[in-house]
């Protein structure tokens, strides 16, 4: 079938479906990539425009007619696909698409730059603001109404001051427990970590041009090799290893910038990517329960009460809160859990009383040793896999492909640049944080202004001794209660990816990929590379990439049975 299409210069309806869905999602980069791929395949563009217009006509018939099965002569699978897509687009918008492509069809007959004209037409469909005709204006109004109805604050949206502060506090609290745990394990003052996490996040926003919402917190990936180096050489030599790894990561990001990201679709197709993203949340489930004190040998009922109050407010706040409260359910849940902890008598304010009002973070400089560097260096693979996974799941949440805009090379460079700078100042390495991704998924607030506000608050806390000490009194059951829900939502995002991309599990390769990735990630098996242990999501990602690459090679050799 594919060979017949290639000879005719025609395009499969699956490509039209993919093109339409990206137009509806206003993903210009993805739309242009599809055009690029079709041009490279030698598809005839005039025929493409005519066939796509006909596809839109069929979609309009499905949307406006009853008993359409008697009118359209298409397969049952294609009919189901058309019915699904008809529910994704308004009739007025569909009329506009047909108008634009009908005009284009007439213009292409004698045109010499057909590809440019096609790309311009597709960009018009993705960006109604480029046109001033009545149907375009109506579509823009509907988009705004939909956005307001869903209470979505997009990445580039400005947030009023009365919302910005509580939303930023919410993000800071979400990362606080996990982020200060790392310096505790390394035996250093958390103030320097709060400072560099905030600075690193602001740099990340700057480098990614304010297009990728992510909070950079303390990375757990370096704990095992870092503690090994600390035990043998001291913490400053661990800092040296962090610096070298950060520089190597920036070099890797520059290479990705030159080579592009299309390789991701080859080594991490959706059937593998979905379970990898799901594992980011699922493998942290035990961590949430442990933080809450639910896995202790002797469970304290006070911890259980605080945990249930926090989780209950977070869960029911999602479906019961209205207006402004519906945007900050996490913050309200933390406050409710904290009040419950006070009533249960499990808080200790001694550290707050002893802390000074103002305190300077403890800066240190790195020292370098080859053995220490080689011990830490293999963590590069782990951190890179973790970053890609986080960017993929964030892309699904915000509805934009962050791997293409601002680009994986920018976000990865920013991540490793933050790690390098952090290590030079005496702090631990940084990474994008799953907790904050979970907050975005729950609240539908994606604005980088809110992330930047949380970063500024973190910097302020690093100099306010009593405030940092007070926030540090938030007990484990509160953090565990919040994490319980946030980690679950990250896991669900991976499953949603499989549904949204309509992964066909009738194909053996997809069933095999998803099965192997899930089992490797949840089985507890590990692979040791020197002093670095690959396990859980990271090992599953490596196995999924390797298996997908083998499948790709077998496809090229025409050895597979489902091409």
N, C-alpha and C positions, 0 to 999 in steps of 0.2 A: 504493500500500500504506500509506504513512504517513498519507495523508488518510483512509483507511478506519479506521485505528486511532484517529485523532483524533476522528472522528464517534462511534465506539463507546466512547471513553474508555478504550480498552485500551492495553496496553504491549507493545512488541516484546520477544522473548526475549533480544535483545542487551542490553537494559537490565537484565533479570534476571541475565544473566551478569555484567555489570559490577557490579551490586549485590552479587551473591554473592562475587565475587572481592575486593571491598573489605571485606566482612564477614569473610571468611577472613583477610585481611590486617590486620583489626582497625583499619581506617582510618575512625574515626568521622566525621571532617570530610568525607571524600569521600562516605560513605554519606548524610549529611544533605544534602549538595549535590545528590545524585541525587533525594532526596525533594523538595527545593525546586524542582528543575527539573520534576519530574512534576506537582507542584501548580500551578506557573505554566502548564503546558501544559493544565491542566484535567482531568487524569486522575482517574478515580473510585477512591478509596482502598480501599473495601470490595472492589471487583473486583480491584484490584491485589494485596491481601493473599491473596485466594483463588487468583489466577493464580500468584502466587509460591509459595504452598504446593504447588500442583499441579506447578510446576517442580521444587521440592525432592523431591516424590514421584517424578518421572521420574528425577531424579538418583540417588535411593536404589535404584530398580529397576536402573539401569545398573550401580551399584556392587555389587549383591548377586545379580544374575541372569546366567546364561549365555544366549547366543543372543537377546540383548535386542532385536535388530533385528526379530524376529518378533512381539514384544510391543508395542513402541512405534511408533506411526505418526508419525514425524517425518522431516524431510529428512536426507540424508546429512551435510550441513554441521552441522545441529543435533546429530546423533548424535555426530559427532566432538568437538563442543564439550562435550557432556555427559560423554563418556568422559574428556576431558582434565580437566574439573573434578572428576570423581569421584575422580581420583587426588590431588586437592589437599586432600581433606577426609576425616577419619575417620568411620566409620559412626556411632559414638556421638555425635559432634558433629552429624551430619546428623539423627539422631533428635531431638536437642535443638532444632535449628532448626525442625523440623516441629512439635514440641510447642508451642514458643513461638508460632508463627504460627497453629496451630490454635486455641489459646486466644484469640489476638487476634481471629481471624475471628468467634468467637462474641460477643466483647465489643464489636465495632464496630457491630453491628446497630442498637443504640439509643443509641450514643455521640454526643455533640455535638462533642467535640474529637478527631476521628478522626486528624488529622495528629499531634497530640501523642502519642496512644497508639501510632501506628505508629513514631514516632521513638524512643520509649522501648523498644519491642520490639527495634528494630534495634540500639540501644545495648546492650541485654542480650546480643544475639548477639555483638557486638564485644567485650564486656567480661564474660567468664564470672565474674569475681570478684564481680559484683553478685548472683549467685545462689548458693545453698548446696545445691542438689539434687545427687544422686549423679552424674548424667551431666555436670553442669557441673564438678564437682570432678575427675572423670576427665579432662576436656578440658584443665583447667588443668595437671594433672600431665603430660599428654602434651606440652603446649607447653613446659614446663620441660625435659622430657627431650630434646625436639628442639633446644632452645637449647643445652643442654649438649653434645649430640652434635656439633653444628656448631661448637662453641667460639665462639659469638657473644657478645660483650660489647656490650650495647645502649647507646644514647646516655645513658640515665639511670642505668645500672648503676654501682654503686660498685666500685672496683678495689682489691684488697689492696695494701698498701705494697710487698710484695716484687715485684709485677708492675708497679706504677705507675711506679717509677723507670726501669727499662729500657724500658718502652713509651714513656715520655715522651722519653727520650734518642733513641729510634728516630725519633720524629716531628721532633725538633729537628734531627737529622742530615739527614733527608729534605729539609728546607727550607733548610738552611744554605748549601749551595753557591750556589743560585740567589738566595737572599735577600741575601747579602753581595756578589754580583756587581753589583747595581744601585748601591750606594754607591761601589763601585770605579769604575764608569763615570761617576758624577757627580763623582768626585774628593773624596769626604768620608770621614771615619772610620766604619767599619762598626759601631763600638760603639753609637752613638746609634740606629742602625737596629735592632740586636738589642734594645735597650731598648724602643723604641717598638713594635716588632713584638710583643713580649711583652705590653706594656701594652694594645695594641690588641686582641690576642686575648682577654685577660681581660675587656675591656669588651664585646667581641662576645658572649662567653658570658653576661655579665650581662644585656645588652640583649635577647638572644634567649631569656632565661629558662632557659638551660642545655639547650635543645632542639635546637640546630643545631651539630653538630661541625664546626668549621672553624678552621684556623690562618691568621692574617693575616700574609703576608710582603710583601716589597718588590715593588711593581708595575712591570712592564716597559712598561705601556701609556703611561707618561709620558716614556719615554726620549727619543724624537725631539723632541717640543715642548719638553721640559725642557732638553735640551742646547742647543736653539736659543736659548732665553731666557737660559741661562747664558752663552753665547758673547757675546750682545749686552749683557745687563744685569748678569749675575752670579747666583750661586746663590740669594741671598736673595730676588731678585725671582721666581725660579722657585717658591720656597716660597710667595710671595704668591698666585701662580696656583693652586697646589695647595690653599690654604686656601679660595679662592673656589669652586673646583670642588667641594670637599668640602661646602661649605654648600649649593650648588645641588643636589648629590646627596641631601642630607638632606631638602630641600624636595620633591624628586621622590619620595622614599620616603614622605613624609607624604601626597602626592597618591595614590600607589598604595594606601596604607592606607585612604583614603576611597572609592576606586573599585573596590577588590577585585582579584582575580587571574583572573577568568573570561576576561578578554580574552586571556590567554596561550594558552588552548585554541583561540582563533580565529586569532591571529597566529602561533602556533607549534604547530600540530598535530603529532602524533607523527611523521608522515612527514617533517616538517622538523626537529623537535626532535632526533630520533635522530641524524641525520647531523651536526647542529651539535655535539652532545655528543661524537660520535666525532671530529670535527675538532679538539676541544680537545686530545686526545691525539695524533692523527696529525700535526698540523702541528708538534708539538714533537719529532718523531722526529729531525729533522735537528739540533736543538739538543742532544739527548742524544749523538748520534754526534760532533758537534763538540766538546762538552765532554770526551768520552773521547779526543779526539785522533785519531779515525778518519778525519777529512776533511782532515787536513793534507796539504800537498804531498808531504812525505816522512814516511811513517808510522813511528813508533818502535815496534819490536817489544816493548819493555818496557811501553809503554802498552797494547798489545794484550793482553799477558799479564795485567796487572792488571785490565783491563776484563773479560776472559773469566773470571778467577777470581771477581770480584765478581758478575757476571751469573750464572755457573754456580751459585754458592752460593745466590743469591736464587731461581733457578728450581727447582733440585732440593730446596732447603730447603722449598719449598711442598708438595712431595709426599712427602718422606722424613722431615722432622722430626716428632717426636711430643712430647706433653706441653707443657711450658712453652716449649721451643725452637720449637714450631710457631707460637707467637704473635709471636716476634721474629725472623723470617727476615731482615728488612731490616737490623736492627742487626748480626746475625751476618755477613751479607754484607759490610757496611761494614768490620767488624773484619778479616774474612778478606782483603778487598781492600787494607786498610791494611797488613797484615802482608806481603802480596805486594809492595806498593810499597816497603816497607823493604828486603825481600830483593833487589828489583830496583835499589835505589839511586836512586830518583827523588824522594826527599823532601829538603827543605831545612829544617833546624831553626834557621836563623839568626834568623828573626823571633821564635821562642820564646825564645831566649837574650837577645835585646835587649829584650823586652817586660818591663814592670814587673808586679809581682804584682797591684797594684790600680791602676785608672785610671778617671777620671771621663769619661763621654761628652762630646763636644764639642757644646754647645747653641748654636743660632743662632735669631734671630728673623726673621720674614718682612718683606719690603718689597713695596709694591704699585705696579704700573704698568699702565695700561689695555691697552697693546699686549701686555705679557707675559701678562696675564690672558686676552685674546682668543686668544692663540697656544695656550694650554694648554686652554682651555675645551672645544673640540670633543672632547677625549678622554673627556668625560662619557659619550657614546654607547658608546664602546669598553668602558669600565670597567663600565657597567651591563649590557651584553650578556654580558660575561665573567662577571659575578656571577650572572646568571640561569642561564647555562649550568652553572656550578659547582654551584649549588643544586639544579638538576635532576638532575645526575649523582649528587650526594651523596644525594638523595632515593631514587634507584633502589638505591644501594648499601646504605643503612640500612633500606630498606623502609618509609619514612615520607614523606609529602608535606610537605616543609619549606616549600614555597611557601604552604601554608595554615596550618601550625602549626610553628613560631611565626609564620610569615607572611613573605612576601617583603618587606613594608614594614619589618619589624623587622630582618631580616638586612641589607637594603640600607642602612637608616639606620645600623646599627652599623658597616658597612663604611666608609661615607663619614664617619661621626663619627670613626672611627679615623684616616682620612686627614687630616681637618682638624686633629685634635690632634697628629698626627705632624708635620705641616708647621709647626705653631706652635712645636714644640720643635726644629726644624731637621733633621728626618728626612725620608725620601722617603715618597711615598704608599704605602698598604697595599692589599692585595687578598686574597681567599681563594685558597689555594694548591693547584694541581693535584697537586703532589708528595704532599701530605698526604692528599688524596683517594685517591690511588693506594695509599698505605700502608693506609688503612682498607679498601679493596677487597681487598687481599692478606691482611691479618691478621684481618679480621672483628672488629676492636676499634674500636668507634665512640664509646666513652665520652668525654664532655666533660671528665671528670677527667683523662684522659690528655692531651688537648689543652691543658688548663689547666696540667698539670705541665710540658709542653714550653714553655709561655709563661713560667713561673716560671724554668725553667732558662735560657731565652734572656735574661731580665732579669739573672740572676746572671752569666752570661757577659759581659754588657756592662760589668760592673765588675771582672771578673777578667782582667787583661791577658794573663797567660801562658796561661790556659785558652782564651781567645778565639783567641789566636795559634796554639795547638796544634790546635784544631779547624779553624782556617783552613789548616792544612797538609794536610788531606785532599785528595789530588790529583784532577785532572779525570777520569782513567780510572775512579776509584771512584764519583764522583758520576754520571758518564756511564753506568756499568754499572747502577746502581740506577735511574736515570731511564729507561733503555732499556726496562725492564720496567714501571715505573710508568706511563709515558706510554701504553704499549701497552694496559694494563688500563683506562685511562680511555677510550681509543678503543673497546675492546670493550664497555664499558658502554653506549655509544651504540647499538651493533648489538644488544645484548641488549634495549634498550628497544623496538626495532622488533619483536623476536621476542615479548617478553612481552605487548605490546599487540596482537599479531596484526594488524599493518598489512596490509591487503589490497592487494597489488600487482597484482591484477586490475583495479583502478580506475586509470584513466589519471592522475588528479590526484595520487595517492600516488606513482606511479612518476615522474611529472614533478617533483614537489617534491623527492624524495630525490635524483634525478639532478642537478637544477640546483644544489642546495645543495652536494653533494659536489664537483661540477666547479668551481664558483665558489671553494670553499674550497681546493682542491688545485691550481688552475690557475696561481696566482701573480699573477693580475690584482689591481689595486688601484684605489681611489678616493680622491682627495685632497680633503679638506675643509680649506682653509687649509693649515696646516703639519702637520695630522694625516692620516696615511695609513691608510685602512681596507683591510685585506687579510685573507686567510686566514679563520679562523673568524668573525671579527667581520663582515666583508663578507658572508660566506655567511649569517650570521644575519640581517643587514639585508635581503638579497635574499629569503631564505626568508619573512621576516615580510611583506614587501611583496607577494610572490606569493600567500601564504596569504590576505592581506587582500583581494586582488583576487578570489580564488576565492570568498571569503565573500560579497562584494558580488554576484558573478554568481549565487550560490546564492539570495540574497534576491530577485533579479530573475527567478528561475526560468529562467535561460538555460543552465545546465549540463546535460549529458546523462547524468549518473550519480546524480541525486537519487533 
